[in-house]
Amino acid sequence: MELRHLRAFVEVAAKGHFGRAAAALSLTQPALTLRVQALEKELGADLFDRSGRVMRLTRAGEVLLPHAKRLVQVEDQALAEIKQHVAAKEGKLRVAYLTLWDGLPTNVVSMFRRGHPRVKIETMSGYSSENLERVVKRDADLAFLTIGVGRRPGVVTRVLDRHPLVVIMAPNHHLAARDSVPVAALRGERFIGVSSGVNNAFAKDLNTWLTRQMGEPPRIVASEPPDQMASAVATSGGAVAVMTETRALAGESVGIVYRKLAPTPMIEYGIAFRKDNPSHALADFLEAVDDSAPTFTDGLPAGYEAVSRSSPARAATKTA
């Protein structure tokens, strides 16, 4: 069996549609169909029931699928490790920036670039969950992300920055008359939450924190990506949302105001990397972080509370 045929089969099983699977693999639909048909001919069994409107696996397809997934995953891991090895030898550093976190990441990378002009730096950008998976799959050597996005075996995280969270609302909202809003006062308010897939782990932690402070779960009436949340609140007719003070300040231009919360929730940002990454460029970058980034203790000032718990390995900055 050829891996390209198995990969085609796995993608069709996942998408439930030949057209969508072909697009995901950057193939034409006829080319994808030929790969699946070649696999079926080799096995002597149909893998999909094509009689209905919905694509379904046959019994033979159900038996093959877990084995095919494992083989595809092994190939993906092998290719990723080879890319990582080549990058390590070439003096290349692949960095994933965090969408909507400006300032510190760019400053650290720029400082490292000036101090290590021979290192080729490749950059990409995404939300925290996506960036963490890039590190796990060895598609990135280092990623900037929200601490609390999740833990993965062999991945180390370190806190580099902390931002307070505030509540945003329209200027005519009844809570806008306050200088500071007790979190308990948000009980019963309509909330706009963060869209699924942006940072599900942190969104869950934030909802848990709000529930504990308010005595009931937040009443979420809509979900939006972070870059659209301020506009959504401004046009919602009375809903509120929670975001970083930096983002809230930028969002004032669309017609919202923000107020500090009591107690004040804190979001932690940082970096993630694999302990087994052999890259000398990564090791040098971590040393640069040690020299330039602030050092945080586990404690927070009075009146502040961390929404997510940091990884216990966060303080480690050297590759093993």
C-alpha positions in Angstrom: 0.0 0.0 0.0 1.3 3.5 -0.9 1.2 6.1 1.8 -0.3 8.7 -0.7 -3.2 6.3 -1.3 -3.7 5.9 2.5 -3.5 9.6 3.0 -6.2 10.2 0.4 -8.4 7.6 2.1 -8.0 9.1 5.5 -8.8 12.6 4.3 -12.0 11.5 2.5 -13.0 9.6 5.7 -12.4 12.8 7.7 -14.1 15.2 5.3 -16.9 12.9 4.2 -16.7 14.4 0.7 -14.3 13.8 -2.2 -14.3 17.5 -3.2 -13.4 18.8 0.2 -10.8 16.2 0.7 -9.2 17.0 -2.6 -9.0 20.7 -1.7 -7.4 19.8 1.6 -4.7 17.8 -0.1 -4.3 20.3 -3.0 -5.4 17.7 -5.5 -8.0 17.7 -8.2 -11.0 15.5 -7.4 -10.3 13.1 -10.2 -6.8 12.6 -9.0 -8.0 11.9 -5.4 -10.6 9.5 -6.7 -8.0 7.5 -8.6 -5.9 7.2 -5.5 -8.8 5.8 -3.5 -9.8 3.5 -6.3 -6.2 2.2 -6.6 -6.3 1.4 -2.8 -9.6 -0.4 -3.1 -8.4 -2.4 -6.0 -5.2 -3.4 -4.1 -7.3 -4.5 -1.1 -10.1 -6.1 -3.1 -12.8 -4.3 -1.1 -14.8 -1.1 -1.3 -13.9 1.4 1.4 -16.8 3.8 1.0 -20.5 3.3 0.5 -21.3 5.6 -2.4 -25.0 4.7 -2.7 -26.4 7.6 -0.6 -26.0 11.3 -0.5 -23.7 11.0 2.5 -20.3 9.3 2.1 -20.0 6.5 4.6 -17.3 3.9 5.4 -18.0 0.3 4.6 -17.0 -2.3 7.2 -13.7 -2.8 5.4 -13.1 1.0 5.5 -13.8 1.0 9.3 -11.3 -1.8 9.8 -8.6 0.0 7.7 -9.1 3.6 9.1 -7.3 3.3 12.5 -4.3 1.6 10.8 -4.2 4.1 8.0 -4.3 7.0 10.4 -1.3 5.6 12.4 0.8 5.1 9.2 0.0 8.7 8.0 0.9 10.0 11.5 4.2 8.1 11.4 5.0 9.6 8.0 4.1 13.1 9.2 6.2 12.8 12.3 9.2 11.5 10.3 9.0 14.3 7.9 8.6 16.9 10.7 11.7 15.5 12.5 13.7 15.6 9.4 12.8 19.2 8.7 13.7 20.1 12.3 17.0 18.3 12.0 17.8 20.1 8.7 16.8 23.5 10.2 19.0 22.8 13.2 22.0 22.1 11.0 21.3 25.1 8.7 21.1 27.6 11.6 17.4 28.2 11.0 14.8 29.3 13.6 11.1 28.9 12.8 9.0 31.3 15.0 5.2 31.4 15.3 4.0 34.8 16.4 0.7 35.0 18.4 -2.0 36.9 16.6 -3.0 40.1 18.6 0.1 40.1 20.8 2.1 43.0 19.6 5.3 44.5 21.1 7.3 42.1 23.1 7.5 39.1 20.7 8.7 41.3 17.8 11.2 43.1 20.1 12.7 39.9 21.3 13.0 38.4 17.8 14.5 41.7 16.4 17.1 41.8 19.2 18.0 38.1 18.6 18.3 38.8 14.8 20.7 41.7 15.4 22.8 39.6 17.7 22.8 36.5 15.5 22.8 37.8 11.9 23.7 34.4 10.4 20.6 32.6 11.8 17.8 32.5 9.2 14.5 33.3 10.9 11.3 32.1 9.4 8.1 33.5 10.8 4.4 32.6 10.8 1.4 33.7 12.8 -1.7 32.1 14.4 -3.8 31.8 17.5 -2.5 30.0 20.6 -3.9 26.5 20.0 -2.6 26.5 16.4 0.8 27.7 17.5 1.0 25.0 20.2 0.3 22.3 17.6 3.0 23.7 15.4 5.5 23.1 18.2 4.1 19.7 18.9 4.3 18.7 15.3 7.8 20.3 14.9 6.5 22.8 12.3 7.8 25.6 14.5 10.8 25.6 16.8 9.3 28.2 19.1 5.8 29.7 19.5 4.4 32.7 21.3 1.1 31.8 22.9 -1.3 32.2 25.8 -0.2 30.3 28.9 -3.0 27.9 29.8 -3.8 26.9 26.2 -3.0 23.4 27.2 -0.1 21.0 28.0 1.6 18.6 25.7 4.2 15.9 26.6 7.7 17.2 26.0 6.7 20.8 25.5 8.0 23.5 27.9 6.3 26.8 28.4 7.6 30.0 30.0 5.7 33.2 31.0 7.1 36.4 29.4 4.2 38.8 29.9 1.1 39.5 31.9 -1.9 41.6 30.9 -4.9 42.6 33.0 -8.4 41.8 31.6 -11.1 44.4 31.6 -14.8 44.5 30.8 -15.9 46.4 27.7 -19.3 47.9 27.0 -21.1 50.6 25.1 -20.7 54.1 26.7 -24.5 54.2 27.6 -24.3 50.8 29.5 -25.4 51.1 33.1 -22.1 49.8 34.4 -20.1 52.5 32.5 -20.9 54.9 35.3 -18.6 53.0 37.6 -14.8 53.6 37.8 -14.3 49.9 38.5 -16.7 47.0 38.1 -16.9 44.2 40.8 -17.1 40.9 38.9 -20.1 39.9 40.8 -21.9 42.9 39.3 -21.7 41.2 35.9 -24.2 38.5 37.1 -27.1 38.4 34.6 -25.4 40.5 31.9 -25.3 39.3 28.3 -21.8 38.3 27.3 -20.1 38.1 23.9 -17.6 35.2 24.2 -14.6 34.1 22.1 -15.2 32.1 19.0 -14.6 28.4 19.1 -11.1 27.4 17.9 -9.4 30.6 18.9 -8.2 29.4 22.3 -10.7 26.9 23.7 -8.7 26.1 26.8 -8.4 29.7 27.9 -12.0 30.4 27.1 -13.0 27.6 29.3 -10.7 28.8 32.1 -12.2 32.3 31.8 -15.7 31.1 32.0 -14.8 29.0 35.0 -13.2 32.0 36.7 -16.3 34.2 35.9 -18.6 31.5 37.2 -16.7 31.3 40.5 -16.7 35.1 40.9 -20.4 35.7 39.9 -21.9 32.6 41.4 -23.4 31.5 38.1 -22.1 30.9 34.5 -21.8 33.9 32.2 -24.8 34.4 29.9 -23.1 34.1 26.6 -25.3 35.3 23.7 -22.8 35.4 20.9 -19.2 34.5 20.1 -16.7 36.5 18.0 -13.0 36.3 17.2 -10.9 38.7 19.3 -10.4 41.3 16.5 -14.1 41.6 16.0 -15.3 41.6 19.7 -15.1 45.4 20.3 -17.3 46.1 17.2 -19.7 43.3 18.2 -20.1 44.8 21.7 -20.6 48.3 20.3 -23.5 47.1 18.1 -24.9 44.5 20.4 -27.5 46.6 22.2 -26.1 46.1 25.7 -23.8 43.1 25.8 -20.4 43.1 27.5 -17.2 41.2 26.9 -13.9 40.6 28.6 -10.6 41.3 26.9 -7.1 42.6 27.6 -6.8 46.3 28.5 -4.4 46.8 25.5 -7.0 45.5 23.1 -9.8 47.4 24.8 -7.9 50.7 24.5 -7.5 50.1 20.8 -11.2 49.2 20.5 -12.4 52.6 21.9 -12.3 53.9 18.3 -15.3 51.7 17.4 -17.5 53.1 20.2 -16.8 51.1 23.4 -15.5 52.0 26.8 -13.8 49.7 29.3 -13.6 49.4 33.0 -11.3 47.6 35.3 -12.6 44.5 37.1 -12.3 43.8 40.8 -10.7 41.4 41.4 -8.6 41.9 38.3 -8.2 38.8 36.1 -4.8 38.4 34.5 -3.9 36.6 31.3 -0.3 35.3 30.9 1.6 35.2 27.6 4.7 33.3 26.9 6.7 30.9 24.7 6.6 27.2 24.1 9.2 24.8 22.6 10.1 21.2 22.6 12.7 19.9 25.1 14.1 17.5 22.5 14.6 20.1 19.8 18.4 19.9 18.9 18.5 23.4 17.4 21.5 25.5 18.5 19.6 28.6 17.2 16.8 27.8 19.6 19.2 27.4 22.5 20.7 30.8 21.6 17.3 32.4 21.4 16.4 31.1 24.9 19.5 32.6 26.2 18.5 35.9 24.6 15.1 35.6 26.3 16.9 35.1 29.7 18.8 38.3 29.1 15.9 40.5 28.0 12.6 39.2 29.1 11.3 40.0 32.6 11.3 37.2 35.3 8.0 36.5 36.9 7.3 34.8 40.2 4.3 32.6 40.8 2.6 35.2 43.0 0.5 38.1 41.8 -0.1 41.4 43.5 -3.1 41.8 45.9 -6.3 42.2 43.9 -5.1 40.3 40.9 -5.9 36.7 40.0 -4.5 34.5 37.2 -7.3 33.0 35.0 -5.2 30.0 33.9 -2.6 28.1 35.9 0.8 28.2 34.4 2.6 25.0 33.5 4.9 23.8 36.3 7.8 23.6 33.8 7.3 27.2 32.6 10.6 28.4 34.2 12.8 26.1 32.1 14.5 27.9 29.3 17.2 25.5 28.1 16.7 22.6 25.7 17.5 19.2 27.1 
